[in-house]
């Protein structure tokens, strides 16, 4: 990814376009099953369980973030997993219901061609889009979540699972009927159900650079306290801007005593949340803010901001630095409500090894911090 802040947006998967979200195309995506990068050292089932309820976490998203100046990270992807249990999100802080892993490969590796993947669809897009039962190297993947599946169905020995929870879920969703056919060698019964009751909806993540707050060719003067209206905007936008200007004039007309009272009421918490709203206002649909080693995230609250001591160093000894944050707008796409409860966050902030260690191309766990909105900002 380029220098400066880059924004990620969730885009629906085009009909017949799911093949673009599979491993060979190095996707950035939300939901579905992970498109694993390297095939060595995948996180096992125990590493992908919620730190609170101990249930398997669902794949939340992956972000393709190569480092051009690092030959060992020509391909590089970050994978985030999240618990589906709403109760596990009621406590702020690290880990808990969330985890993140980093994997990287050099350009010349045993899995992918050194040349870029083709842009045109494969000969059979539907087959290419089907979730794999195994990695190319032969390791079995769970039929439900797409993570390592060391547990096999005791009857057909053909269906793999990460643990008993997903084996039971798949049995109810159709393996009960298919099991006998698979045991008899009928491979046509091996189709994998969608499992939308566990998996998050799948979207492609489109990456765009964040535009400067006041572009050089903007007709809005940032020093214009009266809030001049940009005539290039459509009538609805002009009306909103005029309303903003009217509110500013009304604010100036308040007497000194009222203004002083308002100033005392405004807290640091209000200022931080207002700064957050202003920063995302230009692109309110953003779900990712990426800037490895940049100034840091934009916080939604003055509460529960980690100090340097709260961010553990990497196992290699290097410090971890800010890489990207997941915005609350992603929640609108997850369809995670259940009986009035939902998983929730203000922002999720990912910190990764400053040295980008990783000899052996294994998957390395990084650090994720969850911050909630304060009670007064929602």
C-alpha positions in Angstrom: 0.0 0.0 0.0 1.1 3.6 -0.7 2.2 6.2 1.8 -0.4 8.3 3.5 -3.8 7.3 4.8 -5.7 4.8 2.6 -9.4 4.1 3.0 -11.2 0.8 2.5 -14.8 0.4 1.4 -17.0 -2.7 1.4 -18.2 -3.5 -2.2 -20.8 -6.2 -2.9 -19.4 -9.2 -4.8 -20.5 -8.9 -8.4 -22.5 -11.8 -9.8 -20.0 -14.4 -11.0 -17.1 -12.5 -9.5 -16.5 -14.4 -6.3 -13.4 -16.0 -7.9 -11.6 -12.7 -7.4 -11.8 -13.3 -3.6 -9.9 -16.5 -3.6 -6.2 -16.9 -2.6 -4.7 -16.8 -6.0 -5.9 -13.2 -6.5 -4.5 -11.8 -3.2 -7.8 -10.2 -2.2 -8.8 -7.8 0.5 -12.2 -8.8 1.7 -14.8 -9.0 4.5 -16.5 -12.2 5.6 -17.0 -15.6 4.0 -14.0 -17.9 4.6 -10.4 -16.7 4.7 -8.4 -16.8 1.5 -5.2 -18.0 3.1 -2.0 -16.6 1.7 0.8 -19.0 2.7 0.1 -22.7 3.4 2.6 -23.2 6.1 2.0 -22.5 9.8 -1.7 -21.6 9.7 -3.2 -20.7 13.1 -4.7 -23.9 14.6 -8.2 -24.2 16.1 -7.1 -23.3 19.6 -5.6 -20.0 18.4 -8.8 -19.0 16.8 -11.1 -19.4 19.8 -12.6 -16.5 21.6 -10.5 -15.5 24.6 -13.7 -15.1 26.7 -16.3 -17.8 25.7 -13.8 -20.2 24.0 -16.1 -20.7 21.0 -14.6 -20.6 17.5 -14.1 -17.2 16.1 -15.5 -16.3 12.6 -13.3 -14.8 9.9 -14.0 -11.0 9.9 -11.7 -9.6 7.2 -8.3 -9.8 5.5 -6.3 -6.9 4.2 -3.6 -7.4 1.5 -0.8 -5.1 2.6 2.6 -5.9 0.9 5.7 -3.9 1.8 7.4 -2.9 -1.4 10.8 -2.3 0.3 10.8 -5.8 1.8 11.6 -8.7 -0.6 10.4 -11.1 2.1 7.0 -9.4 2.2 6.2 -9.1 -1.6 2.9 -10.7 -0.7 1.6 -9.9 2.8 -1.9 -10.2 4.3 -3.4 -9.5 7.7 -6.3 -11.7 8.9 -8.8 -10.6 11.6 -11.1 -13.0 13.4 -14.1 -12.1 15.7 -16.3 -14.0 18.0 -20.0 -14.1 17.1 -21.1 -13.8 20.7 -22.4 -10.3 21.6 -21.8 -10.7 25.3 -18.0 -11.1 24.7 -17.8 -7.5 23.5 -19.0 -5.8 26.7 -15.5 -5.5 28.1 -13.0 -3.1 26.3 -9.3 -3.8 25.8 -7.1 -6.2 24.0 -7.7 -9.7 22.6 -10.8 -11.1 24.2 -13.2 -11.8 21.3 -10.8 -10.7 18.6 -7.5 -11.8 17.1 -5.3 -10.9 14.2 -2.6 -12.8 12.3 0.0 -11.7 9.7 1.5 -13.8 6.9 4.0 -12.9 4.2 5.8 -14.5 1.2 8.6 -13.5 -1.1 7.8 -13.0 -4.8 9.3 -16.4 -5.6 7.6 -19.0 -3.5 6.2 -22.5 -3.7 2.6 -21.5 -3.9 2.1 -18.7 -6.4 3.5 -17.7 -9.7 6.0 -14.8 -9.7 3.8 -13.1 -12.3 0.6 -11.1 -11.4 -2.6 -13.1 -11.5 -4.7 -12.7 -14.7 -7.4 -10.1 -14.8 -9.8 -12.2 -16.9 -12.1 -14.7 -15.3 -11.0 -18.4 -15.2 -12.5 -20.9 -17.6 -15.0 -22.1 -14.9 -15.6 -19.1 -12.6 -18.1 -21.0 -10.4 -15.6 -23.8 -9.7 -12.9 -21.3 -9.0 -15.2 -19.5 -6.5 -16.1 -22.7 -4.6 -14.6 -22.8 -1.1 -11.7 -25.3 -1.1 -11.9 -28.4 1.1 -8.1 -28.6 1.3 -5.1 -26.4 0.7 -2.9 -27.1 -2.3 -0.4 -28.9 0.0 -3.1 -31.3 1.2 -4.1 -29.9 4.6 -7.8 -30.2 5.3 -10.0 -27.2 5.9 -13.1 -27.0 8.1 -16.3 -27.2 6.0 -17.8 -24.5 8.1 -15.2 -21.8 8.7 -12.5 -22.6 6.2 -9.7 -22.8 8.9 -7.6 -25.8 9.6 -9.7 -28.9 10.0 -7.8 -31.6 11.9 -11.0 -33.3 13.0 -12.6 -35.7 10.5 -16.1 -37.1 10.4 -15.9 -40.6 12.0 -18.3 -42.1 9.5 -17.3 -40.9 6.0 -13.8 -39.7 6.9 -14.2 -37.2 4.1 -15.5 -34.1 5.9 -13.1 -32.1 8.0 -13.8 -29.7 10.9 -11.9 -27.4 13.3 -13.8 -28.8 16.3 -16.9 -30.4 17.6 -19.0 -27.2 17.4 -18.6 -27.0 13.6 -19.0 -30.7 13.1 -22.4 -30.5 14.8 -23.4 -27.4 12.9 -22.5 -29.0 9.5 -24.4 -32.2 10.5 -27.5 -30.2 11.0 -27.0 -28.2 7.8 -26.8 -31.2 5.5 -23.9 -33.5 6.2 -26.4 -35.9 7.9 -27.8 -36.7 4.5 -24.5 -36.5 2.5 -22.4 -38.5 4.9 -23.5 -41.9 3.7 -23.0 -40.9 0.0 -19.5 -39.7 0.7 -18.7 -42.9 2.6 -19.7 -44.8 -0.5 -17.4 -42.7 -2.6 -19.9 -40.3 -4.2 -17.9 -37.1 -4.5 -20.9 -35.2 -5.8 -22.2 -35.1 -2.2 -19.2 -33.1 -1.0 -20.7 -29.7 -1.8 -20.1 -27.3 1.1 -23.1 -25.4 2.5 -22.9 -21.6 2.7 -23.2 -21.7 6.6 -24.4 -18.1 6.7 -25.6 -18.7 10.2 -21.9 -18.6 11.2 -20.0 -16.8 8.5 -20.2 -13.0 8.0 -21.5 -11.8 4.6 -18.8 -11.5 2.0 -17.7 -8.2 0.4 -14.7 -7.1 -1.5 -12.7 -4.3 0.1 -11.8 -1.5 -2.4 -8.9 0.7 -1.4 -8.7 4.4 -2.2 -6.3 7.2 -0.9 -7.9 9.6 1.5 -8.3 13.0 -0.1 -6.8 16.0 1.6 -9.3 18.0 3.8 -8.9 21.1 1.6 -7.7 20.2 -1.9 -5.7 22.8 -3.7 -8.4 23.4 -6.3 -11.2 23.6 -3.7 -13.5 26.6 -3.9 -14.0 26.5 -0.1 -11.6 28.7 1.8 -10.7 26.9 5.0 -10.2 30.3 6.7 -13.6 31.5 5.7 -15.5 31.7 9.1 -18.8 32.4 7.3 -18.8 29.0 5.7 -18.9 29.9 2.0 -21.1 27.7 -0.2 -19.3 25.7 -3.0 -21.5 26.3 -6.1 -20.1 23.1 -7.7 -22.2 21.0 -5.3 -25.7 19.9 -6.1 -28.7 21.9 -4.7 -29.2 19.5 -1.8 -25.6 19.8 -0.6 -25.8 23.6 -1.0 -28.9 23.7 1.2 -27.1 21.7 3.9 -24.1 24.0 3.7 -26.4 27.1 4.0 -28.0 25.5 7.0 -24.6 25.0 8.6 -23.8 28.6 7.9 -27.1 29.7 9.5 -26.3 27.7 12.5 -22.9 29.4 12.8 -24.5 32.8 12.6 -27.0 31.8 15.3 -24.1 30.6 17.5 -22.3 33.9 17.1 -25.5 35.8 18.1 -25.6 34.1 21.6 -24.8 36.2 24.5 -21.4 35.8 26.3 -22.9 34.2 29.4 -24.6 31.5 27.3 -21.4 30.8 25.4 -19.4 30.5 28.6 -21.9 28.0 29.9 -21.7 26.0 26.7 -17.9 26.0 26.8 -17.8 24.7 30.3 -20.2 21.9 29.3 -18.0 20.9 26.4 -15.6 18.2 27.6 -12.5 16.7 26.2 -14.7 13.7 25.4 -16.9 15.8 23.3 -13.9 17.2 21.4 -12.5 13.8 20.6 -15.7 12.4 19.3 -16.4 15.6 17.3 -12.9 15.3 15.7 -13.7 11.7 14.8 -17.0 12.7 13.2 -15.3 15.5 11.2 -12.5 13.3 10.0 -14.9 10.6 8.6 -17.6 13.0 7.3 -16.1 13.3 3.8 -16.2 9.5 3.4 -18.8 8.2 5.9 -18.9 4.7 4.4 -15.2 3.9 5.1 -14.6 0.6 6.9 -10.8 0.7 7.0 -8.2 3.4 7.6 -4.7 2.2 6.7 -1.4 3.9 7.5 1.3 1.7 8.7 3.7 3.6 11.0 1.6 6.8 10.5 0.4 9.2 13.2 -2.0 6.6 14.5 -5.7 5.9 14.6 -8.5 8.4 15.1 -10.2 7.6 18.3 -13.9 7.6 19.0 -13.6 8.4 22.7 -11.1 9.8 25.2 -11.7 6.7 27.3 -9.6 3.5 26.9 -6.9 4.8 24.6 -3.9 2.5 25.0 -0.7 3.8 26.3 2.6 2.6 24.9 3.0 0.1 27.8 -0.4 -1.4 26.9 0.8 -2.5 23.4 3.0 -5.6 23.9 6.2 -6.0 21.9 6.4 -8.6 19.2 7.9 -12.0 20.2 11.0 -11.1 18.2 11.5 -8.2 20.7 10.6 -5.3 18.3 7.9 -2.8 19.2 4.6 -3.0 17.5 3.4 0.0 15.5 0.0 1.1 14.3 -1.0 -0.4 10.9 -4.7 0.0 10.4 -8.0 0.5 12.1 -11.5 -1.0 11.5 -14.3 1.5 11.6 -17.7 1.1 13.2 -19.3 1.4 9.7 -18.3 -2.2 9.1 -21.0 -3.3 11.6 -23.7 -2.2 9.1 -22.6 -4.8 6.7 -22.2 -7.8 9.1 -25.9 -8.7 9.7 -24.8 -9.7 13.2 -27.9 -8.7 15.2 -29.4 -11.5 17.3 -32.5 -11.0 19.6 -31.7 -7.3 20.0 -28.0 -7.9 20.7 -25.1 -7.5 18.4 -21.4 -7.6 18.4 -20.2 -4.0 18.7 -17.2 -1.7 18.8 -16.3 2.0 18.4 -13.1 1.1 16.5 -10.7 -1.8 16.3 -7.0 -0.9 16.0 -4.3 -3.3 14.7 -0.7 -3.0 15.7 2.0 -5.1 14.0 5.7 -5.8 14.4 7.8 -2.7 13.5 10.5 -5.0 12.1 7.9 -7.1 10.2 9.6 -10.3 11.4 8.6 -13.7 9.9 11.3 -16.1 8.9 9.7 -19.4 7.9 6.6 -17.7 6.4 4.4 -18.9 9.3 1.3 -17.0 10.5 2.3 -14.7 13.4 -0.3 -13.3 15.8 -0.3 -9.5 16.1 -2.1 -7.2 18.5 -5.6 -5.7 18.3 -7.2 -3.1 20.6 -10.9 -2.6 20.9 -12.3 0.9 21.9 -16.0 1.5 22.5 -18.0 4.7 22.1 -18.4 6.5 25.4 -21.9 6.7 26.9 -22.3 10.3 26.0 -21.3 10.0 22.4 -24.0 7.6 21.2 
